Amino acid sequence: MAKKKVLSPKKHRSAEERISELEAQIREVKDRAKLRELKKSVSVRRTLSIVKSIDKGMAEALEEDNSPLRHALADARRAIQGYAVHAGVPIPKGKMPRGRRPSRE
């Protein structure tokens, strides 16, 4: 015969705690709705695809050991990222180049 799990007694929360939890849930739902509306915009969708393409280009430049190209793409990504943060559009985190910028010859 299988043993039944013993449930711990539930903690009673105060009304203020429950209200604050529900308000947090409401904020999350509103944020998701705002994000859905933003993603319906053609320009925002294209911007996200551009960021993904820049990330792919940076990865390929890393494989080819092309540091100047990688830094140039990172500069472009930073400019787009500035807009996205201001507009509230989350963009994926990319692998940015580290270290010194190569000198231009």
N, C-alpha and C positions, 0 to 999 in steps of 0.2 A: 504494500500500500504506500503510495506517495505521500510525503509529508507536505502539509500546507504551509505556505509562507506566512510567517507572523508579521503582520503590519505594525509598524510603530505608530503610536498615537499621533494624530495630526496636531500640529501647533496651531493655536488660534491666533490669527493675525488681527491687528487692530484695523479699524475702518480707514485710518490714514494710510497704513501700509498697503491695503488693498487698493485704495484710490490711486496712490502713486504708481503701483504696478500697472493698473489699467491705463493711466495716463501715458506711461512709457510704451505700452502696447499700441495706443492710439497714435503716438508720434511715429512709431515704426511703420504702421500701416500708411500713414500720410506720406512718409519718406519714400516708401516703395511705390506709391501711386505717382508721386512726383517724378521718380526715376523712370517709370513706365512711360509717362508723358514725354519726358526728354528723349527717350530712346525711339519714340515714334518719329522724331524729327529726322529728315533725310540728312541734314548737315551733320548732326551729332553721330548718326550711324556711320557716315563716311569718315568722320574724324576718328572714330574708334577703329575703323578698318585701316586708316592711315597709320595710326599708332602701332597696330599689329604688324603692318608692313615694315615700318621703321625698325621695330624690334627684330624682325627676321633679317633685315639688312645688316643690323648691328651684329647679329650672331654670325652671319656669313662673313662679314668683315673681320670678325675675331678669328674665324677659322683660317682666313687667308692672310692673317697678320697684317691687316691694313688699318693701322691705328689712326691715321688722319681722317679716313672716311668714317670710321667708327665715332670719332669725336664730333665730326660734322653732323652725323645723324643724331647723336645725343643732344647737340644744341637745338636741332629742330624739334626733337621730342620734348625738351624742356619748355620750349615756347608753347607748344600745343598743350602740355600739361598745365601750364599757368592758366590758360583759358579754361581748361576742364575743371580745375579746382574752383575757379571763380564761378563757373556755371553750375557746379554741383554734379558734374558727370564723373563717376568713378572710372578711372582707366587702370588697366593692369600694370603691376609693378614690372619694370624692365630692368635688365642687367646693364647698368650704365658703366662706361669705362672708368677705371680707377687709375690713379697715377698721374704722372706729368703729361701734359698735352705735347704732342710732337711739334717740333719747330717747323715752320714753313720754309722750304728751301726754294 
